[in-house]
Amino acid sequence: YARSVLLTRGGRAASLVSGALLIATLVWAGALLAGPYAVSRSTIGAGAMMAGPLYRAGALLCHQDPHRSFRSSGLPLPVCARCTGLYLAAPFGVGWAWLARVAFARAPPTKTFG
């Protein structure tokens, strides 16, 4: 009983926060991969204008060493290989935690003796 009450308390707010976090991690991971592509495909500089803030945000989070970064479309990603792995794995972790929370909250309560 205590387990299900603890996990369902504030359920709607927690679901909204989890959903927002999942969307944010998916957008960030997608932007990391799309930035170099946008720059390489742009003929009028619009891609560079859109990717500029992305690379500046990456500079706040990472050292951006080109020798330690994956490349896409001939350009380094906005963050190094280690950070890329973390940011690409984040949506999976958030999604798994959300699914585990939902499954755990729906599980029948167990009796405790004590």
C-alpha positions in Angstrom: 0.0 0.0 0.0 2.7 2.5 1.0 4.5 1.9 -2.3 1.5 2.6 -4.5 0.5 5.7 -2.5 4.0 7.1 -2.6 4.3 6.6 -6.4 0.8 7.9 -7.3 1.0 11.0 -5.1 1.2 14.0 -7.4 0.8 11.6 -10.3 -0.4 14.1 -12.9 2.3 16.7 -12.2 5.0 14.0 -12.1 3.8 12.7 -15.5 3.9 16.2 -17.0 7.4 16.7 -15.7 8.5 13.3 -17.0 6.9 14.0 -20.4 8.5 17.4 -20.6 11.9 16.0 -19.7 11.6 13.2 -22.3 10.6 15.8 -25.0 13.5 18.1 -24.0 16.1 15.2 -24.1 14.8 14.1 -27.5 14.9 17.6 -28.9 18.4 18.2 -27.6 19.7 14.8 -29.0 18.1 15.5 -32.4 19.5 19.0 -32.5 23.0 17.7 -31.8 22.8 15.4 -34.8 21.0 17.9 -37.1 23.3 20.9 -36.4 26.2 19.9 -38.7 23.8 18.6 -41.3 22.0 22.0 -41.4 25.3 23.9 -41.8 26.6 21.6 -44.6 23.3 21.7 -46.6 22.7 25.4 -46.3 23.6 27.5 -49.3 22.6 30.9 -48.0 23.9 30.6 -44.5 20.6 30.0 -42.8 21.9 26.7 -41.5 24.8 28.4 -39.9 22.5 30.9 -38.3 20.4 28.1 -36.8 23.4 26.0 -35.7 25.3 28.9 -34.2 23.3 28.9 -30.9 23.5 25.1 -30.8 27.4 25.2 -31.0 27.4 28.0 -28.4 25.3 26.0 -26.1 27.6 23.0 -26.7 30.5 25.2 -25.7 28.9 25.8 -22.3 28.6 22.1 -21.7 31.7 20.6 -23.4 35.3 21.3 -24.4 34.4 20.7 -28.1 37.8 19.4 -29.0 37.4 18.5 -32.8 39.8 15.6 -32.4 37.5 14.0 -29.7 34.2 14.7 -31.5 32.2 12.6 -33.9 31.7 14.1 -37.3 28.5 14.4 -39.4 28.5 15.8 -42.9 32.2 16.6 -42.5 31.7 18.8 -39.5 32.3 18.0 -35.8 29.2 17.7 -33.6 28.6 20.5 -31.1 29.8 18.3 -28.2 32.6 15.7 -27.9 32.1 11.9 -28.3 31.7 11.3 -24.6 29.0 14.0 -24.2 27.3 12.8 -27.4 26.9 9.4 -25.9 25.5 10.8 -22.7 23.0 13.1 -24.6 21.9 10.4 -27.0 21.4 7.9 -24.1 19.4 10.4 -22.0 16.0 10.0 -23.7 16.3 6.2 -23.2 17.0 6.6 -19.5 14.2 9.1 -19.0 11.8 6.9 -21.0 12.8 3.8 -19.1 12.4 5.6 -15.7 9.0 6.9 -16.7 7.8 3.4 -17.9 9.3 1.8 -14.7 7.5 4.3 -12.5 4.2 3.7 -14.3 4.6 -0.1 -14.1 5.6 0.0 -10.5 2.7 2.2 -9.5 0.3 -0.2 -11.3 1.7 -3.3 -9.6 -0.6 -4.7 -6.9 0.6 -3.7 -3.4 2.4 -6.4 -1.4 1.7 -7.2 2.2 4.4 -6.4 4.6 4.7 -8.1 7.9 6.4 -6.4 10.8 
